[in-house]
Amino acid sequence: MKKFLSLVIAAVMLLGIAGIAAADVPNAEKPVIWYNRQPSNSTTGELDKDALTFNAKTYYVGFDAKQGAELQGQMVVDYLQAHPEGLDRNGDGIIGYVLCIGDVGHNDSIARTRGARKALGTAVPDAGQGKTEIATIDDVDPSPIGTNTDGSATAVKDGEITIGDKTYIVRELASQEMKNSVGATWDAATAGNAIMTWSGDFGDQIDVVVSNNDGMGMAVFLGWAKENKVPTFGYDANSDAVAAIADGYCGTISQNADVQAYLTLRTLRNALDDADIMTGISTPDAAGNVLSDDLYYYDEANRCFYALNGAVTEANYEAFLDATAPNPLFNNQLTEEQAPVKKVWLSVYNAADNFLNATYVPQLQNYDKILNLAVEYVKGDGQTEANLTDRLGNPAEYDGFAINMVKTDNAASYIIKLQ
């Protein structure tokens, strides 16, 4: 019955979308929610304050990248400590790992690379940013190294780890940005090709695989690591990756896509209604939707909402098998009297991105209905910003915007369209 009602509501919204006229509000005053890709300098990570303060109804929704990155690194270390048998596959006294890097200009990818290196003891200070010592994860050099089987790379160093009564050298054998020939990053096929090259060149030295996301991690796992029983770790808790834990995939990180998707549309709904921004977040809305404090935090100074992360391992993976299930704590339907239907333009940077399309978008579609938002989902090619901005031809059609950029530096290209 609940499913039937949801379908009816969706049908009504789709049928009525043509008749929904955006309010007579200047585009520059309409709500803008940046999500998943934080407006920032892709080299330094400095936040783009112009984008984040575009107007009084502008916010960012993402997750705590540093907390998640450190959690992933610790998850790898915990696994190594708990599974000493057969870990050093060729018995050379070196725990060698390869690292799949998503996008060298993406804050989340940078953080995850830093988190893995810091936890495994292979991190060096980021001299390019003037760092001379490592006090926090921000001080770690995140540069890809190519191959490093002899330990001579300068962007990493050999670390060490004691497991049981034996101390091993830890070495990053190889890392690269997984970018395909047409420019798309976080590319699973490129990661699958990379592991075949690496395994052909120095396969018996690879004892661990660490990936910036599950899309790349699963390509490596299914293409090589599963058959060779090499521990593989990813990030995103995509449903296929969580299910693969039963078959030997060793762990992933949930960035609570349900919380992020809800926050993306909830902040937009609040801004559209001129409501307190924390309505339905820290305080219940008219339908009883509310988040608990352990699911997110709000950086008021930078107008940013961050979901918190959790480790998904063999001990708890069954609770995460359906990454697209809505959270019953904040899945209560608002009436049109409480929240009139509004029309929203929402971009997705890449139609082929596994996490966004298999997990995040289905979660957005769970919550757009309950919040009475008629969302037009616009999916890009993952390569050029114009593939999205050119499709925002008439911003006056929409009441609000949720933007997922191709590159974090490119917020201005959207702002120009709205001024």
Long-range contacts (C-beta under 8 A, 24 or more apart in sequence): 6-369, 9-333, 9-369, 10-369, 13-341, 13-369, 13-372, 13-374, 14-374, 16-341, 16-374, 17-343, 17-374, 17-376, 20-341, 20-342, 20-343, 20-374, 22-343, 22-396, 22-397, 22-398, 22-399, 23-399, 25-399, 27-395, 27-396, 27-417, 27-418, 27-419, 28-54, 28-55, 28-418, 28-419, 29-55, 29-56, 29-57, 30-55, 30-57, 30-395, 30-398, 30-399, 30-400, 30-401, 30-418, 31-57, 31-58, 31-267, 31-268, 31-271, 31-272, 31-399, 31-400, 31-401, 32-57, 32-58, 32-59, 32-400, 32-401, 32-402, 32-403, 32-414, 32-418, 33-58, 33-59, 33-60, 33-61, 33-264, 33-267, 33-268, 33-271, 33-400, 33-401, 33-402, 33-403, 34-58, 34-59, 34-60, 34-61, 34-403, 34-404, 34-405, 34-411, 35-60, 35-61, 35-62, 35-260, 35-264, 35-402, 35-403, 35-404, 36-61, 36-62, 36-260, 36-349, 36-356, 36-360, 36-404, 37-62, 37-106, 37-349, 37-404, 37-405, 37-406, 37-407, 37-408, 38-62, 38-107, 38-304, 38-408, 39-405, 39-408, 39-411, 40-107, 40-408, 40-409, 41-408, 41-409, 42-104, 42-105, 42-106, 42-107, 42-407, 42-408, 42-409, 43-105, 44-129, 45-107, 45-110, 45-138, 47-302, 48-408, 48-409, 48-411, 49-302, 50-411, 50-412, 50-415, 51-411, 51-412, 51-415, 52-302, 52-303, 52-304, 53-303, 54-415, 54-418, 57-271, 57-400, 58-303, 59-267, 59-271, 59-277, 59-303, 59-304, 59-305, 60-302, 60-303, 60-304, 60-305, 61-260, 61-263, 61-264, 61-267, 61-304, 61-305, 61-307, 62-108, 62-260, 62-304, 62-305, 62-306, 62-307, 63-255, 63-256, 63-260, 63-306, 63-307, 63-308, 63-309, 64-297, 64-306, 64-307, 64-308, 64-309, 65-107, 65-108, 65-111, 65-112, 66-111, 66-115, 66-137, 66-138, 67-308, 67-309, 68-111, 68-112, 68-115, 68-235, 68-253, 68-255, 68-309, 69-111, 69-112, 69-113, 69-114, 69-115, 69-116, 69-137, 70-115, 70-118, 70-119, 70-137, 71-115, 71-253, 71-309, 71-310, 71-311, 72-112, 72-115, 72-116, 72-119, 72-210, 72-233, 72-235, 72-253, 72-311, 73-115, 73-116, 73-117, 73-118, 73-119, 73-120, 74-119, 74-311, 75-233, 75-251, 75-253, 75-311, 75-313, 76-116, 76-119, 76-120, 76-208, 76-210, 76-231, 76-233, 76-251, 77-119, 77-120, 77-161, 79-231, 79-233, 79-250, 79-251, 79-313, 80-161, 80-163, 80-208, 80-231, 81-163, 83-231, 84-163, 84-164, 84-166, 86-229, 87-163, 87-207, 87-231, 88-168, 88-207, 89-204, 89-205, 89-206, 89-207, 89-230, 90-204, 90-205, 92-205, 93-168, 93-169, 94-168, 94-169, 94-170, 94-171, 94-205, 94-207, 95-161, 95-168, 95-169, 95-170, 95-171, 95-207, 95-208, 96-149, 96-171, 96-172, 96-173, 96-202, 96-205, 96-206, 96-207, 96-208, 97-170, 97-171, 97-172, 97-173, 97-206, 97-207, 97-208, 97-209, 97-210, 98-172, 98-173, 98-174, 98-175, 98-194, 98-195, 98-198, 98-206, 98-208, 98-209, 98-210, 99-172, 99-174, 99-175, 99-210, 99-211, 99-212, 100-175, 100-176, 100-178, 100-191, 100-194, 100-209, 100-210, 100-211, 100-212, 100-213, 100-216, 100-217, 100-220, 101-142, 101-144, 101-175, 101-176, 101-177, 101-178, 101-212, 102-177, 102-178, 102-185, 102-186, 102-212, 102-213, 102-216, 103-177, 103-179, 103-185, 103-186, 104-142, 104-143, 104-144, 104-177, 105-407, 105-408, 105-409, 106-185, 106-186, 106-408, 107-408, 108-212, 109-142, 109-185, 109-186, 109-212, 110-142, 111-137, 112-212, 112-235, 113-140, 113-142, 113-175, 113-212, 114-138, 114-140, 114-142, 116-210, 117-141, 117-142, 117-156, 117-172, 120-159, 120-161, 120-170, 120-172, 121-159, 121-160, 121-161, 121-170, 122-156, 122-157, 122-158, 122-159, 122-170, 122-171, 122-172, 123-156, 123-157, 123-159, 124-154, 124-155, 124-156, 124-157, 144-175, 144-176, 144-177, 145-172, 145-174, 145-175, 146-174, 146-175, 146-176, 147-173, 147-174, 147-198, 147-201, 147-202, 148-172, 148-173, 148-174, 149-173, 149-174, 149-201, 149-202, 149-205, 173-198, 173-202, 173-205, 173-206, 174-198, 174-202, 178-216, 182-383, 183-382, 183-383, 183-384, 184-350, 184-352, 184-381, 184-382, 184-383, 185-382, 186-212, 186-213, 186-215, 186-216, 186-350, 186-353, 187-216, 188-215, 188-216, 188-218, 188-219, 188-354, 189-219, 190-216, 191-215, 191-216, 191-217, 191-219, 191-220, 192-219, 192-220, 192-222, 192-223, 194-220, 195-219, 195-220, 195-223, 195-224, 195-225, 196-223, 196-224, 199-224, 199-228, 203-228, 206-230, 207-231, 208-232, 208-233, 209-233, 211-235, 213-354, 213-355, 214-238, 214-240, 214-241, 214-252, 214-354, 214-355, 215-353, 215-354, 215-355, 217-241, 217-249, 217-252, 218-244, 218-249, 221-248, 221-249, 236-354, 236-355, 236-359, 237-312, 237-320, 237-323, 237-359, 238-323, 238-354, 238-355, 238-358, 238-359, 239-321, 239-322, 239-323, 239-324, 239-358, 239-359, 240-358, 242-312, 242-317, 242-320, 242-321, 242-323, 243-321, 245-312, 245-313, 245-314, 245-317, 246-317, 250-313, 250-314, 251-311, 251-312, 251-313, 251-314, 252-312, 253-309, 253-310, 253-311, 253-312, 254-309, 254-310, 254-311, 254-312, 254-320, 254-323, 255-307, 255-309, 256-295, 256-296, 256-307, 256-308, 256-309, 256-310, 257-323, 257-355, 257-359, 257-360, 257-363, 258-325, 258-326, 258-327, 258-363, 258-366, 259-291, 259-295, 259-296, 259-307, 259-327, 260-307, 260-360, 260-363, 261-360, 261-363, 261-364, 261-366, 261-367, 262-289, 262-291, 262-327, 262-330, 262-363, 262-367, 263-291, 263-296, 263-305, 263-307, 264-364, 264-402, 265-344, 265-364, 265-367, 265-368, 265-371, 265-373, 265-375, 265-402, 266-330, 266-367, 266-371, 267-305, 268-344, 268-373, 268-400, 268-402, 269-339, 269-342, 269-371, 269-372, 269-373, 271-400, 272-342, 272-399, 272-400, 273-339, 280-330, 281-305, 285-334, 285-338, 286-334, 286-335, 286-338, 286-339, 287-332, 287-333, 287-334, 287-335, 287-338, 287-370, 288-332, 289-329, 289-330, 289-331, 289-332, 289-370, 290-329, 290-330, 291-329, 291-330, 292-329, 323-358, 323-359, 324-358, 324-359, 324-362, 324-363, 324-366, 326-363, 326-366, 326-367, 330-367, 331-366, 331-367, 331-370, 332-370, 333-369, 333-370, 334-370, 334-371, 334-372, 336-372, 339-371, 339-372, 340-372, 341-372, 341-373, 341-374, 342-372, 342-373, 342-374, 342-399, 342-400, 343-373, 343-374, 343-376, 343-397, 343-398, 343-399, 344-368, 344-373, 344-374, 344-375, 344-376, 344-398, 344-399, 344-400, 344-401, 344-402, 345-376, 345-378, 345-392, 345-395, 345-397, 345-398, 345-400, 345-401, 345-402, 346-375, 346-376, 346-377, 346-378, 346-401, 346-402, 346-403, 346-404, 347-378, 347-379, 347-380, 347-388, 347-392, 347-402, 347-403, 347-404, 347-405, 348-377, 348-378, 348-379, 348-380, 348-404, 349-380, 349-382, 349-388, 349-404, 349-405, 349-406, 350-379, 350-380, 350-381, 350-382, 350-406, 351-379, 351-380, 351-381, 351-382, 352-382, 353-382, 356-404, 375-402, 380-406, 382-406, 385-410, 385-413, 386-413, 389-413, 389-414, 389-417, 392-417
